[in-house]
Amino acid sequence: PNLSHAMAQLEIKLFEKSGRNVRLTRYGAVFLEAVSGSLEQLDRTVRNLKEIQSGSGLIILGCTRDLGSSLVPVLMRDFKRTARGEKIVFQLHTDSSFSRVLLNQALEGRYDMVFTSLPGDPFCMESFSFAQPPFIAAVSLDHPLAGKDEISLCETLSFPHIFLSRKSGLRAFTDHLFYQIGTFPSISYETEEDFVAAGLASAGFGIAILPDHPFLHTMDLKLLTLTDPDPKRTAYLSLAKEIKRSKAAEYFYEFCRERLA
């Protein structure tokens, strides 16, 4: 009776008679889809809480797609090997690849910790930095610079560039490289994703200054080592100070700090 009363309060007809049977209306079908997703999320949450209560460890991670496709899975694997019989349950999310969004979501409690290209606010987050593969210049195979193996940033200025948009945490790093030489190139395109920038470079739309990544080596690109300024790159692991985490998550944070030092 309580359920029937609650459904009546919706003032939307969810069911309709079809002979002796009852079937969903189109509004009922929409409602069912939404409710099913909520119930599945509730079931997952209950299972996760039971796992934690039984001594298991749930660790919820957020990370950029770059780190999620290379470094983070290796850290997860190696940490599970040290678990000594404890059941470790990882959830890895790359719903957003923007560092600022991930950091905000960590503050909201969505993630235990996040791997990003920017550090968290030191007043409310704890972060540590670690080295990542350096920036390189990516050009098409028929680009005038494709005959070189290494290049300074100044040598790229006479050609159009493909920049990452300001939504990307990597944009601050590429901007800093050009600040160091005191000038900026002509920007032909901006995009939010580094792999899209690589695709544009491969098609001849300009030079892309990007972090070196194994995926780039599979594309029709000539990858040039940057000699000046220093192309080193830093990434960060951050967690919110006031968010309660499982013991396994705390151990994983310390494991990463030692491994990436």
Accessible surface in RSA format (square Angstrom, percent):
REM  Atomic radii and reference values for relative SASA: ProtOr
REM  Chains: A
REM  Algorithm: Lee & Richards
REM  Probe-radius: 1.40
REM  Slices: 20
REM RES _ NUM      All-atoms   Total-Side   Main-Chain    Non-polar    All polar
REM                ABS   REL    ABS   REL    ABS   REL    ABS   REL    ABS   REL
RES PRO A   1   150.30 109.5 125.92 114.8  24.38  88.6 133.38 110.1  16.93 105.2
RES ASN A   2   133.19  91.8 125.93 121.7   7.26  17.5  34.41  82.8  98.77  95.5
RES LEU A   3   130.80  72.8 124.18  88.8   6.63  16.7 127.96  89.9   2.85   7.7
RES SER A   4    75.39  63.7  66.65  88.9   8.74  20.1  34.23  72.9  41.16  57.7
RES HIS A   5   115.29  63.0 109.56  76.2   5.73  14.7  73.81  76.1  41.48  48.3
RES ALA A   6    55.05  50.6  45.87  70.8   9.19  20.9  49.96  70.4   5.09  13.5
RES MET A   7    53.47  27.7  48.78  32.3   4.69  11.2  36.03  30.6  17.45  23.1
RES ALA A   8    68.25  62.8  42.49  65.6  25.76  58.6  55.42  78.0  12.84  34.0
RES GLN A   9   113.21  63.3  92.83  67.8  20.37  48.5  35.94  76.5  77.26  58.6
RES LEU A  10    70.86  39.5  54.68  39.1  16.19  40.7  58.55  41.1  12.31  33.1
RES GLU A  11   161.18  92.5 121.06  91.6  40.12  95.5  49.99  96.7 111.19  90.8
RES ILE A  12    91.82  52.2  77.98  58.1  13.84  33.4  83.44  60.1   8.37  22.7
RES LYS A  13   140.57  68.6 126.58  77.7  13.99  33.3  83.95  75.6  56.61  60.3
RES LEU A  14    14.60   8.1  10.52   7.5   4.08  10.2  10.52   7.4   4.08  11.0
RES PHE A  15    88.80  44.4  82.09  50.8   6.71  17.5  82.24  49.9   6.56  18.8
RES GLU A  16    57.68  33.1  53.69  40.6   4.00   9.5  11.57  22.4  46.11  37.6
RES LYS A  17   178.17  86.9 151.50  93.0  26.67  63.5  94.10  84.7  84.07  89.5
RES SER A  18    44.82  37.9  32.85  43.8  11.96  27.6  11.08  23.6  33.74  47.3
RES GLY A  19    76.17  93.9   0.00   N/A  76.17  93.9  44.94 123.3  31.23  69.9
RES ARG A  20   243.55 102.3 202.98 103.5  40.57  96.6  82.06 112.1 161.49  97.9
RES ASN A  21   105.65  72.9 101.24  97.8   4.41  10.6  21.92  52.8  83.72  80.9
RES VAL A  22    92.58  60.9  62.56  56.6  30.01  72.3  62.56  54.4  30.01  81.4
RES ARG A  23   138.29  58.1 132.32  67.5   5.96  14.2  47.01  64.3  91.27  55.3
RES LEU A  24    68.81  38.3  49.42  35.4  19.40  48.8  49.42  34.7  19.40  52.2
RES THR A  25    15.98  11.4  12.06  12.2   3.92   9.4  15.46  20.8   0.53   0.8
RES ARG A  26   178.80  75.1 164.58  83.9  14.23  33.9  71.74  98.0 107.06  64.9
RES TYR A  27   110.97  51.8 106.78  60.8   4.19  10.9  77.36  58.1  33.61  41.4
RES GLY A  28     1.24   1.5   0.00   N/A   1.24   1.5   0.24   0.6   1.01   2.3
RES ALA A  29    50.49  46.4  43.94  67.8   6.54  14.9  44.97  63.3   5.52  14.6
RES VAL A  30   105.98  69.7 103.78  94.0   2.20   5.3 104.88  91.1   1.10   3.0
RES PHE A  31    88.60  44.3  85.31  52.8   3.30   8.6  88.45  53.6   0.15   0.4
RES LEU A  32    92.86  51.7  91.27  65.3   1.60   4.0  92.83  65.2   0.03   0.1
RES GLU A  33   136.26  78.2 124.43  94.1  11.83  28.2  48.22  93.3  88.05  71.9
RES ALA A  34    64.25  59.1  48.29  74.5  15.96  36.3  59.87  84.3   4.38  11.6
RES VAL A  35    49.67  32.7  48.02  43.5   1.65   4.0  49.67  43.2   0.00   0.0
RES SER A  36    40.48  34.2  37.21  49.7   3.27   7.5  25.63  54.6  14.85  20.8
RES GLY A  37    36.07  44.5   0.00   N/A  36.07  44.5  30.48  83.6   5.59  12.5
RES SER A  38    74.19  62.7  60.75  81.1  13.44  31.0  36.40  77.5  37.80  53.0
RES LEU A  39    97.27  54.2  97.16  69.5   0.12   0.3  97.21  68.3   0.07   0.2
RES GLU A  40    98.46  56.5  96.24  72.8   2.22   5.3  32.81  63.5  65.65  53.6
RES GLN A  41    94.57  52.9  94.57  69.1   0.00   0.0  42.82  91.1  51.74  39.2
RES LEU A  42   102.57  57.1  99.15  70.9   3.42   8.6 102.24  71.8   0.33   0.9
RES ASP A  43    74.97  52.5  73.11  72.8   1.86   4.4  12.14  28.6  62.83  62.7
RES ARG A  44   101.24  42.5 100.52  51.2   0.71   1.7  40.85  55.8  60.38  36.6
RES THR A  45    54.57  38.8  53.48  54.2   1.09   2.6  44.25  59.4  10.32  15.6
RES VAL A  46    60.11  39.6  59.79  54.1   0.33   0.8  60.08  52.2   0.03   0.1
RES ARG A  47   130.61  54.8 128.63  65.6   1.98   4.7  61.96  84.7  68.65  41.6
RES ASN A  48    23.51  16.2  23.51  22.7   0.00   0.0   3.01   7.3  20.50  19.8
RES LEU A  49   107.58  59.9 103.87  74.3   3.71   9.3 104.03  73.1   3.55   9.6
RES LYS A  50   134.11  65.4 130.01  79.8   4.10   9.8  77.97  70.2  56.14  59.8
RES GLU A  51    39.16  22.5  37.92  28.7   1.24   2.9  15.79  30.5  23.37  19.1
RES ILE A  52    65.43  37.2  56.01  41.7   9.42  22.7  56.01  40.3   9.42  25.6
RES GLN A  53   160.66  89.8 126.61  92.5  34.05  81.1  47.47 101.0 113.19  85.8
RES SER A  54    90.12  76.2  47.27  63.1  42.85  98.7  52.38 111.6  37.74  52.9
RES GLY A  55    47.44  58.5   0.00   N/A  47.44  58.5  37.66 103.3   9.78  21.9
RES SER A  56    15.25  12.9   8.49  11.3   6.76  15.6   0.61   1.3  14.64  20.5
RES GLY A  57     0.80   1.0   0.00   N/A   0.80   1.0   0.80   2.2   0.00   0.0
RES LEU A  58    14.14   7.9  12.21   8.7   1.93   4.8  12.21   8.6   1.93   5.2
RES ILE A  59     0.00   0.0   0.00   0.0   0.00   0.0   0.00   0.0   0.00   0.0
RES ILE A  60    38.26  21.8  38.26  28.5   0.00   0.0  38.26  27.6   0.00   0.0
RES LEU A  61     0.00   0.0   0.00   0.0   0.00   0.0   0.00   0.0   0.00   0.0
RES GLY A  62     0.00   0.0   0.00   N/A   0.00   0.0   0.00   0.0   0.00   0.0
RES CYS A  63     0.00   0.0   0.00   0.0   0.00   0.0   0.00   0.0   0.00   0.0
RES THR A  64    13.12   9.3  13.12  13.3   0.00   0.0  10.55  14.2   2.57   3.9
RES ARG A  65    94.41  39.6  91.41  46.6   3.00   7.2  45.87  62.7  48.55  29.4
RES ASP A  66    16.08  11.3  12.92  12.9   3.17   7.5   8.68  20.4   7.40   7.4
RES LEU A  67     3.67   2.0   3.67   2.6   0.00   0.0   3.67   2.6   0.00   0.0
RES GLY A  68    13.06  16.1   0.00   N/A  13.06  16.1   2.53   7.0  10.52  23.6
RES SER A  69    67.88  57.4  31.22  41.7  36.66  84.5  40.10  85.4  27.79  38.9
RES SER A  70    41.43  35.0  28.51  38.0  12.93  29.8  32.16  68.5   9.27  13.0
RES LEU A  71    38.01  21.2  33.13  23.7   4.88  12.3  38.01  26.7   0.00   0.0
RES VAL A  72     0.00   0.0   0.00   0.0   0.00   0.0   0.00   0.0   0.00   0.0
RES PRO A  73    52.81  38.5  47.24  43.1   5.56  20.2  48.10  39.7   4.70  29.2
RES VAL A  74    63.69  41.9  62.39  56.5   1.30   3.1  63.63  55.3   0.06   0.2
RES LEU A  75     2.02   1.1   2.02   1.4   0.00   0.0   2.02   1.4   0.00   0.0
RES MET A  76    32.53  16.8  32.53  21.5   0.00   0.0  32.53  27.7   0.00   0.0
RES ARG A  77   116.21  48.8 109.40  55.8   6.81  16.2  50.63  69.2  65.58  39.7
RES ASP A  78    18.95  13.3  17.36  17.3   1.59   3.8   6.86  16.1  12.09  12.1
RES PHE A  79    14.59   7.3  14.59   9.0   0.00   0.0  14.59   8.8   0.00   0.0
RES LYS A  80   105.29  51.4  91.88  56.4  13.41  31.9  46.52  41.9  58.77  62.6
RES ARG A  81   174.56  73.3 136.65  69.7  37.91  90.3  60.83  83.1 113.73  68.9
RES THR A  82    71.17  50.6  54.46  55.2  16.72  39.8  55.25  74.2  15.93  24.1
RES ALA A  83    20.24  18.6   5.73   8.8  14.51  33.0  12.89  18.1   7.35  19.5
RES ARG A  84   234.52  98.5 189.15  96.4  45.36 108.0  80.59 110.1 153.92  93.3
RES GLY A  85    81.85 100.9   0.00   N/A  81.85 100.9  43.01 118.0  38.85  87.0
RES GLU A  86    67.97  39.0  50.20  38.0  17.77  42.3  25.96  50.2  42.01  34.3
RES LYS A  87   120.68  58.9 110.50  67.8  10.18  24.2  77.89  70.1  42.79  45.6
RES ILE A  88     8.96   5.1   2.39   1.8   6.57  15.8   2.39   1.7   6.57  17.8
RES VAL A  89    31.25  20.6  28.73  26.0   2.52   6.1  31.25  27.2   0.00   0.0
RES PHE A  90    31.09  15.6   6.07   3.8  25.02  65.1   6.07   3.7  25.02  71.6
RES GLN A  91    51.59  28.9  46.46  34.0   5.14  12.2  23.13  49.2  28.47  21.6
RES LEU A  92    63.02  35.1  30.88  22.1  32.14  80.8  30.88  21.7  32.14  86.5
RES HIS A  93    54.06  29.5  52.41  36.4   1.65   4.2  41.96  43.2  12.10  14.1
RES THR A  94    44.15  31.4  38.26  38.8   5.90  14.1   9.99  13.4  34.16  51.6
RES ASP A  95    86.97  60.9  55.35  55.1  31.62  74.8  32.82  77.2  54.15  54.0
RES SER A  96    17.13  14.5  12.79  17.1   4.34  10.0  16.48  35.1   0.65   0.9
RES SER A  97    22.67  19.2  11.20  15.0  11.47  26.4   2.75   5.9  19.92  27.9
RES PHE A  98    38.83  19.4  38.83  24.1   0.00   0.0  38.83  23.5   0.00   0.0
RES SER A  99     0.15   0.1   0.00   0.0   0.15   0.3   0.00   0.0   0.15   0.2
RES ARG A 100   126.59  53.2 124.49  63.5   2.10   5.0  59.17  80.9  67.41  40.9
RES VAL A 101    59.26  39.0  58.11  52.6   1.15   2.8  59.23  51.5   0.03   0.1
RES LEU A 102     0.00   0.0   0.00   0.0   0.00   0.0   0.00   0.0   0.00   0.0
RES LEU A 103    16.34   9.1  16.34  11.7   0.00   0.0  16.34  11.5   0.00   0.0
RES ASN A 104    83.00  57.2  81.96  79.2   1.04   2.5  15.97  38.4  67.03  64.8
RES GLN A 105    25.35  14.2  25.35  18.5   0.00   0.0   7.44  15.8  17.90  13.6
RES ALA A 106     0.32   0.3   0.16   0.2   0.17   0.4   0.16   0.2   0.17   0.4
RES LEU A 107    68.03  37.9  49.81  35.6  18.22  45.8  50.01  35.1  18.02  48.5
RES GLU A 108   137.62  79.0  98.45  74.5  39.17  93.3  48.42  93.7  89.20  72.8
RES GLY A 109    35.87  44.2   0.00   N/A  35.87  44.2   8.34  22.9  27.53  61.6
RES ARG A 110   108.44  45.5  91.17  46.5  17.27  41.1  43.33  59.2  65.11  39.5
RES TYR A 111     3.32   1.5   0.66   0.4   2.66   6.9   2.15   1.6   1.17   1.4
RES ASP A 112    15.69  11.0  15.02  15.0   0.67   1.6   0.01   0.0  15.68  15.6
RES MET A 113     0.00   0.0   0.00   0.0   0.00   0.0   0.00   0.0   0.00   0.0
RES VAL A 114     0.00   0.0   0.00   0.0   0.00   0.0   0.00   0.0   0.00   0.0
RES PHE A 115     0.00   0.0   0.00   0.0   0.00   0.0   0.00   0.0   0.00   0.0
RES THR A 116     0.00   0.0   0.00   0.0   0.00   0.0   0.00   0.0   0.00   0.0
RES SER A 117     7.05   6.0   7.05   9.4   0.00   0.0   5.47  11.7   1.58   2.2
RES LEU A 118    27.02  15.0  27.02  19.3   0.00   0.0  27.02  19.0   0.00   0.0
RES PRO A 119    65.70  47.9  54.43  49.6  11.28  41.0  54.43  44.9  11.28  70.1
RES GLY A 120     6.28   7.7   0.00   N/A   6.28   7.7   0.78   2.1   5.50  12.3
RES ASP A 121    72.80  51.0  59.88  59.6  12.92  30.6  27.08  63.7  45.72  45.6
RES PRO A 122    99.00  72.2  89.26  81.4   9.74  35.4  92.39  76.3   6.61  41.1
RES PHE A 123   183.24  91.7 156.52  96.9  26.72  69.5 160.23  97.1  23.00  65.8
RES CYS A 124    43.04  32.6  39.32  43.9   3.71   8.7  29.92  75.8  13.12  14.1
RES MET A 125     4.40   2.3   1.00   0.7   3.41   8.1   0.00   0.0   4.40   5.8
RES GLU A 126    67.00  38.5  63.46  48.0   3.54   8.4  23.47  45.4  43.54  35.5
RES SER A 127    38.27  32.3   9.94  13.3  28.33  65.3   9.84  21.0  28.43  39.8
RES PHE A 128    23.45  11.7  16.65  10.3   6.79  17.7  23.45  14.2   0.00   0.0
RES SER A 129    60.88  51.4  41.81  55.8  19.07  43.9   5.81  12.4  55.07  77.1
RES PHE A 130     9.02   4.5   1.57   1.0   7.45  19.4   9.02   5.5   0.00   0.0
RES ALA A 131    90.65  83.4  65.84 101.6  24.82  56.5  68.29  96.2  22.37  59.3
RES GLN A 132    26.69  14.9  13.33   9.7  13.36  31.8   4.27   9.1  22.42  17.0
RES PRO A 133    61.00  44.5  54.07  49.3   6.93  25.2  60.34  49.8   0.67   4.2
RES PRO A 134    56.48  41.2  56.48  51.5   0.00   0.0  56.48  46.6   0.00   0.0
RES PHE A 135     2.39   1.2   1.56   1.0   0.83   2.2   1.56   0.9   0.83   2.4
RES ILE A 136    12.72   7.2  12.72   9.5   0.00   0.0  12.72   9.2   0.00   0.0
RES ALA A 137     0.35   0.3   0.35   0.5   0.00   0.0   0.35   0.5   0.00   0.0
RES ALA A 138     0.00   0.0   0.00   0.0   0.00   0.0   0.00   0.0   0.00   0.0
RES VAL A 139     0.13   0.1   0.13   0.1   0.00   0.0   0.13   0.1   0.00   0.0
RES SER A 140     4.96   4.2   4.67   6.2   0.29   0.7   2.78   5.9   2.17   3.0
RES LEU A 141   109.29  60.9  86.75  62.1  22.54  56.7  87.35  61.3  21.94  59.0
RES ASP A 142   129.00  90.4  97.29  96.8  31.70  75.0  50.15 118.0  78.84  78.6
RES HIS A 143    24.26  13.3  14.84  10.3   9.41  24.1  14.39  14.8   9.86  11.5
RES PRO A 144   106.22  77.4  67.23  61.3  38.99 141.7  79.51  65.6  26.71 166.0
RES LEU A 145    14.10   7.9  13.96  10.0   0.14   0.4  14.10   9.9   0.00   0.0
RES ALA A 146    15.98  14.7   9.20  14.2   6.78  15.4   9.56  13.5   6.41  17.0
RES GLY A 147    78.11  96.3   0.00   N/A  78.11  96.3  42.93 117.8  35.18  78.8
RES LYS A 148    87.63  42.8  82.53  50.6   5.10  12.2  44.98  40.5  42.65  45.4
RES ASP A 149   105.70  74.0  95.83  95.4   9.88  23.4  32.43  76.3  73.27  73.1
RES GLU A 150   104.80  60.2  96.78  73.2   8.02  19.1  23.39  45.2  81.41  66.5
RES ILE A 151     2.36   1.3   0.00   0.0   2.36   5.7   2.36   1.7   0.00   0.0
RES SER A 152    22.72  19.2  22.44  29.9   0.28   0.6  15.99  34.1   6.72   9.4
RES LEU A 153     0.04   0.0   0.04   0.0   0.00   0.0   0.04   0.0   0.00   0.0
RES CYS A 154    69.03  52.2  57.66  64.3  11.37  26.7  23.73  60.1  45.30  48.8
RES GLU A 155    77.78  44.7  62.86  47.6  14.92  35.5  40.12  77.6  37.66  30.7
RES THR A 156     0.20   0.1   0.20   0.2   0.00   0.0   0.20   0.3   0.00   0.0
RES LEU A 157    50.10  27.9  35.95  25.7  14.15  35.6  36.05  25.3  14.05  37.8
RES SER A 158    98.94  83.6  58.32  77.8  40.62  93.6  58.12 123.8  40.83  57.2
RES PHE A 159    44.84  22.4  43.40  26.9   1.44   3.7  44.74  27.1   0.10   0.3
RES PRO A 160    60.46  44.1  59.78  54.5   0.68   2.5  59.85  49.4   0.61   3.8
RES HIS A 161     0.15   0.1   0.15   0.1   0.00   0.0   0.00   0.0   0.15   0.2
RES ILE A 162     4.08   2.3   0.00   0.0   4.08   9.8   0.00   0.0   4.08  11.1
RES PHE A 163     6.97   3.5   4.27   2.6   2.70   7.0   6.97   4.2   0.00   0.0
RES LEU A 164     4.45   2.5   2.22   1.6   2.23   5.6   2.22   1.6   2.23   6.0
RES SER A 165    17.63  14.9  17.63  23.5   0.00   0.0  17.63  37.5   0.00   0.0
RES ARG A 166   157.98  66.3 144.79  73.8  13.19  31.4  68.08  93.0  89.90  54.5
RES LYS A 167   125.96  61.5 115.00  70.6  10.97  26.1  77.18  69.5  48.78  52.0
RES SER A 168    10.28   8.7   8.65  11.5   1.64   3.8   1.71   3.6   8.57  12.0
RES GLY A 169     3.37   4.2   0.00   N/A   3.37   4.2   0.66   1.8   2.71   6.1
RES LEU A 170    17.28   9.6  17.25  12.3   0.04   0.1  17.25  12.1   0.04   0.1
RES ARG A 171    10.03   4.2  10.03   5.1   0.00   0.0   4.51   6.2   5.51   3.3
RES ALA A 172    49.56  45.6  36.27  56.0  13.29  30.2  42.27  59.5   7.29  19.3
RES PHE A 173    44.07  22.0  40.08  24.8   3.99  10.4  42.41  25.7   1.66   4.8
RES THR A 174     5.53   3.9   5.53   5.6   0.00   0.0   5.20   7.0   0.33   0.5
RES ASP A 175     8.07   5.7   8.07   8.0   0.00   0.0   2.96   7.0   5.11   5.1
RES HIS A 176   104.84  57.3 104.65  72.7   0.19   0.5  70.10  72.3  34.73  40.4
RES LEU A 177     6.28   3.5   6.28   4.5   0.00   0.0   6.28   4.4   0.00   0.0
RES PHE A 178     0.05   0.0   0.05   0.0   0.00   0.0   0.05   0.0   0.00   0.0
RES TYR A 179   144.68  67.5 126.18  71.8  18.49  48.1  88.85  66.8  55.83  68.8
RES GLN A 180    92.38  51.7  52.20  38.1  40.18  95.7  27.42  58.4  64.95  49.3
RES ILE A 181    39.07  22.2   8.82   6.6  30.26  72.9  17.34  12.5  21.73  59.0
RES GLY A 182    66.91  82.5   0.00   N/A  66.91  82.5  34.70  95.2  32.21  72.1
RES THR A 183    59.55  42.4  50.83  51.5   8.72  20.8  32.59  43.8  26.97  40.8
RES PHE A 184    76.86  38.5  53.00  32.8  23.86  62.1  53.00  32.1  23.86  68.3
RES PRO A 185    13.14   9.6   0.00   0.0  13.14  47.8   3.18   2.6   9.96  61.9
RES SER A 186    78.70  66.5  64.10  85.5  14.60  33.6  45.19  96.2  33.51  46.9
RES ILE A 187    64.89  36.9  34.50  25.7  30.38  73.2  34.50  24.8  30.38  82.5
RES SER A 188    47.67  40.3  17.03  22.7  30.64  70.6  25.71  54.8  21.96  30.8
RES TYR A 189    99.96  46.7  94.14  53.6   5.82  15.1  65.68  49.4  34.28  42.3
RES GLU A 190    93.36  53.6  61.09  46.2  32.28  76.8  22.13  42.8  71.23  58.2
RES THR A 191    21.17  15.1  14.78  15.0   6.39  15.2  11.52  15.5   9.65  14.6
RES GLU A 192    74.48  42.8  66.33  50.2   8.15  19.4  17.58  34.0  56.90  46.5
RES GLU A 193    51.01  29.3  50.48  38.2   0.53   1.3  29.15  56.4  21.86  17.8
RES ASP A 194    21.61  15.1  19.07  19.0   2.54   6.0   3.95   9.3  17.66  17.6
RES PHE A 195    63.90  32.0  58.20  36.1   5.70  14.8  58.50  35.5   5.40  15.5
RES VAL A 196    75.64  49.8  69.09  62.5   6.55  15.8  74.89  65.1   0.75   2.0
RES ALA A 197     0.11   0.1   0.11   0.2   0.00   0.0   0.11   0.2   0.00   0.0
RES ALA A 198     0.00   0.0   0.00   0.0   0.00   0.0   0.00   0.0   0.00   0.0
RES GLY A 199    29.10  35.9   0.00   N/A  29.10  35.9  23.09  63.4   6.01  13.5
RES LEU A 200    39.78  22.2  38.32  27.4   1.47   3.7  38.87  27.3   0.92   2.5
RES ALA A 201     0.11   0.1   0.00   0.0   0.11   0.3   0.00   0.0   0.11   0.3
RES SER A 202    32.26  27.3  17.48  23.3  14.78  34.0   4.15   8.8  28.11  39.4
RES ALA A 203    71.68  65.9  32.66  50.4  39.02  88.8  45.92  64.7  25.77  68.3
RES GLY A 204    47.37  58.4   0.00   N/A  47.37  58.4  14.27  39.2  33.10  74.1
RES PHE A 205    87.75  43.9  80.18  49.7   7.57  19.7  84.78  51.4   2.96   8.5
RES GLY A 206     4.09   5.0   0.00   N/A   4.09   5.0   3.10   8.5   0.99   2.2
RES ILE A 207     0.08   0.0   0.08   0.1   0.00   0.0   0.08   0.1   0.00   0.0
RES ALA A 208     0.00   0.0   0.00   0.0   0.00   0.0   0.00   0.0   0.00   0.0
RES ILE A 209     7.01   4.0   2.67   2.0   4.34  10.5   2.67   1.9   4.34  11.8
RES LEU A 210     2.23   1.2   2.23   1.6   0.00   0.0   2.23   1.6   0.00   0.0
RES PRO A 211     4.40   3.2   2.15   2.0   2.25   8.2   2.15   1.8   2.25  14.0
RES ASP A 212    39.32  27.5  36.20  36.0   3.11   7.4   3.57   8.4  35.75  35.6
RES HIS A 213    18.33  10.0  17.19  12.0   1.14   2.9  18.33  18.9   0.00   0.0
RES PRO A 214    94.71  69.0  86.12  78.5   8.59  31.2  91.29  75.4   3.42  21.3
RES PHE A 215    91.04  45.5  86.25  53.4   4.80  12.5  90.42  54.8   0.63   1.8
RES LEU A 216     3.04   1.7   2.47   1.8   0.58   1.4   2.47   1.7   0.58   1.5
RES HIS A 217   118.10  64.5  85.83  59.7  32.27  82.5  61.91  63.8  56.19  65.4
RES THR A 218   106.73  75.9  68.03  69.0  38.70  92.2  71.24  95.7  35.49  53.7
RES MET A 219    46.46  24.1  28.22  18.7  18.24  43.4  34.23  29.1  12.23  16.2
RES ASP A 220    98.89  69.3  92.78  92.3   6.11  14.5  14.82  34.9  84.07  83.8
RES LEU A 221    16.67   9.3   0.00   0.0  16.67  41.9   0.00   0.0  16.67  44.9
RES LYS A 222    52.36  25.5  52.07  31.9   0.29   0.7  39.63  35.7  12.73  13.6
RES LEU A 223    34.65  19.3  16.86  12.1  17.79  44.7  17.12  12.0  17.53  47.2
RES LEU A 224     0.36   0.2   0.14   0.1   0.22   0.5   0.36   0.3   0.00   0.0
RES THR A 225    76.57  54.5  75.67  76.7   0.90   2.1  42.78  57.5  33.79  51.1
RES LEU A 226     5.32   3.0   0.57   0.4   4.76  12.0   0.57   0.4   4.76  12.8
RES THR A 227    71.11  50.6  40.47  41.0  30.64  73.0  36.69  49.3  34.41  52.0
RES ASP A 228    79.06  55.4  78.65  78.3   0.41   1.0  18.69  44.0  60.37  60.2
RES PRO A 229    10.27   7.5   9.11   8.3   1.16   4.2  10.20   8.4   0.07   0.5
RES ASP A 230    82.16  57.6  65.04  64.7  17.12  40.5  39.56  93.1  42.60  42.5
RES PRO A 231    21.00  15.3  21.00  19.1   0.00   0.0  21.00  17.3   0.00   0.0
RES LYS A 232   162.78  79.4 144.71  88.8  18.07  43.0  90.88  81.8  71.90  76.6
RES ARG A 233     8.93   3.7   5.35   2.7   3.57   8.5   0.82   1.1   8.11   4.9
RES THR A 234    44.03  31.3  43.65  44.3   0.37   0.9  10.96  14.7  33.07  50.0
RES ALA A 235     0.77   0.7   0.77   1.2   0.00   0.0   0.77   1.1   0.00   0.0
RES TYR A 236    41.02  19.2  41.02  23.3   0.00   0.0  11.91   9.0  29.11  35.9
RES LEU A 237     0.00   0.0   0.00   0.0   0.00   0.0   0.00   0.0   0.00   0.0
RES SER A 238     0.00   0.0   0.00   0.0   0.00   0.0   0.00   0.0   0.00   0.0
RES LEU A 239     7.23   4.0   7.23   5.2   0.00   0.0   7.23   5.1   0.00   0.0
RES ALA A 240     3.73   3.4   3.15   4.9   0.58   1.3   3.15   4.4   0.58   1.5
RES LYS A 241   103.35  50.4  76.52  47.0  26.83  63.9  47.00  42.3  56.35  60.0
RES GLU A 242   160.01  91.9 131.13  99.2  28.88  68.8  61.74 119.4  98.28  80.2
RES ILE A 243    46.57  26.5  39.64  29.5   6.94  16.7  41.44  29.8   5.14  13.9
RES LYS A 244   195.51  95.4 165.05 101.3  30.45  72.5 122.90 110.6  72.60  77.3
RES ARG A 245    30.82  12.9  10.37   5.3  20.45  48.7   5.13   7.0  25.70  15.6
RES SER A 246    18.97  16.0   3.91   5.2  15.06  34.7  12.84  27.4   6.13   8.6
RES LYS A 247   158.88  77.5 153.13  94.0   5.75  13.7  96.84  87.2  62.05  66.1
RES ALA A 248     1.97   1.8   0.07   0.1   1.90   4.3   0.53   0.7   1.45   3.8
RES ALA A 249     0.00   0.0   0.00   0.0   0.00   0.0   0.00   0.0   0.00   0.0
RES GLU A 250    72.92  41.9  72.19  54.6   0.74   1.8  34.07  65.9  38.85  31.7
RES TYR A 251   131.50  61.4 127.57  72.6   3.93  10.2  91.66  68.9  39.84  49.1
RES PHE A 252     0.00   0.0   0.00   0.0   0.00   0.0   0.00   0.0   0.00   0.0
RES TYR A 253     4.57   2.1   4.57   2.6   0.00   0.0   4.57   3.4   0.00   0.0
RES GLU A 254    81.66  46.9  81.55  61.7   0.11   0.3  41.82  80.9  39.84  32.5
RES PHE A 255    33.08  16.5  28.34  17.6   4.74  12.3  31.86  19.3   1.21   3.5
RES CYS A 256     0.00   0.0   0.00   0.0   0.00   0.0   0.00   0.0   0.00   0.0
RES ARG A 257    82.41  34.6  81.66  41.6   0.76   1.8  34.78  47.5  47.63  28.9
RES GLU A 258   136.16  78.2 114.09  86.3  22.07  52.6  43.83  84.8  92.33  75.4
RES ARG A 259   116.33  48.8  88.53  45.1  27.80  66.2  39.25  53.6  77.08  46.7
RES LEU A 260    29.60  16.5  14.33  10.3  15.27  38.4  18.67  13.1  10.93  29.4
RES ALA A 261   117.54 108.1  45.49  70.2  72.05 163.9  79.28 111.6  38.26 101.4
END  Absolute sums over single chains surface
CHAIN  1 A    14767.8      11943.3       2824.5       8548.7       6219.1
END  Absolute sums over all chains
TOTAL         14767.8      11943.3       2824.5       8548.7       6219.1
